[in-house]
Amino acid sequence: MSNVLQPSLDEPKPSAGREPTLTHFQQLAAQLKAAIGAVMAEIPEFDLGHDGKAHFVGAHQSVPVEFIGTVVSSIDAKQIGTNIFDPADAQNVLQFVEAFRPLVDDAAALATGLDFTVKAQYARVAAGALNAYAIAKRLALKGDATMKLHVQNMQRDLGRTRVRSRAKTPPQTTP
């Protein structure tokens, strides 16, 4: 039997000079991505957090909201200067946090759910493909030459190689 694998019989051939057709799911994903981009553009001072501020931001998350509220109501900006602490800015930020925290929770749930949905859909189809491959291998054993070529192509694309277990050597006995 030859070790040369044949190209898949059903592999699509790229067409010269033509744009690929977008699927319904690609179009939907592009629309949702644009909507997410529009939402991100609407959020004041939106920051992806890739500029080295992560340590500073993380270190200050333990400061209680109540403490900030007490400082806002107790401090006059003229006494300490607005460069140190601006009570009006702090009040705005507390309102921002209160308004956007539920959105953060929803976005996290969306990301987690979307990730699982994508993985679950893929797993369902992957399991079906592995089952079809197992059936095709059994059919190829019956002598169907075309099926043997298909199985070789599937085996190539699956990329798994069977690791054969080593034969155990009998323990040596010392006389």
C-alpha positions, -999 to 999 in steps of 0.1 A, spaced: 0 0 0 13 34 -9 21 60 18 13 89 -5 -20 105 4 -43 117 -23 -58 152 -22 -93 152 -9 -118 147 -36 -141 174 -23 -116 201 -14 -128 235 -28 -106 251 -54 -99 288 -50 -115 308 -78 -92 334 -93 -104 371 -90 -136 364 -71 -143 375 -36 -153 347 -12 -190 345 -4 -198 355 32 -220 331 51 -250 341 72 -229 336 104 -200 357 91 -224 385 82 -241 383 116 -208 382 134 -196 413 114 -228 432 124 -224 423 161 -188 432 160 -197 467 145 -223 471 172 -198 462 200 -174 487 185 -201 514 185 -209 506 222 -172 509 230 -169 542 213 -198 556 234 -183 547 267 -164 578 281 -127 573 285 -129 536 274 -96 519 281 -86 484 271 -60 483 299 -30 475 278 -9 505 288 8 493 320 -19 507 344 -31 472 355 -11 472 387 -23 507 397 -59 498 389 -59 465 407 -42 479 438 -70 505 442 -100 483 438 -101 475 475 -109 511 485 -145 511 496 -171 532 477 -183 545 511 -148 559 519 -147 578 486 -182 591 493 -171 603 528 -140 620 513 -162 637 487 -186 651 513 -158 661 538 -132 678 516 -133 712 500 -113 712 467 -100 747 475 -84 734 508 -64 706 492 -63 715 455 -81 699 426 -48 683 415 -49 659 445 -86 652 447 -115 668 429 -148 660 447 -169 668 416 -149 645 394 -150 618 421 -188 622 423 -190 618 385 -168 587 386 -189 571 413 -220 577 392 -202 562 362 -193 531 382 -228 527 395 -243 530 361 -218 508 342 -212 480 367 -243 461 356 -232 464 320 -198 450 330 -215 420 345 -237 415 314 -207 418 291 -188 392 311 -218 369 310 -220 375 272 -183 367 267 -185 335 289 -218 324 272 -206 331 237 -173 313 243 -191 283 256 -217 284 228 -190 284 202 -171 256 218 -203 235 223 -213 239 187 -178 229 176 -177 199 200 -211 187 187 -199 187 151 -164 174 160 -180 144 178 -202 137 147 -172 139 124 -152 115 146 -182 91 146 -185 93 108 -147 87 105 -150 56 126 -178 43 104 -158 52 72 -128 32 86 -150 1 90 -164 5 55 -129 9 41 -119 -24 57 -145 -41 35 -125 -32 4 -142 0 -9 -112 17 -27 -129 52 -28 -137 50 9 -100 40 16 -89 72 -1 -114 92 19 -102 76 51 -66 84 42 -76 121 37 -95 121 69 -66 105 88 -42 131 73 -64 160 83 -71 146 118 -34 146 124 -35 121 152 -11 93 151 -16 62 171 12 56 197 19 20 199 26 6 233 59 -10 238 60 -47 245 69 -53 281 102 -70 286 100 -99 311 117 -91 343 151 -106 346 156 -131 373 189 -133 391 201 -169 399 
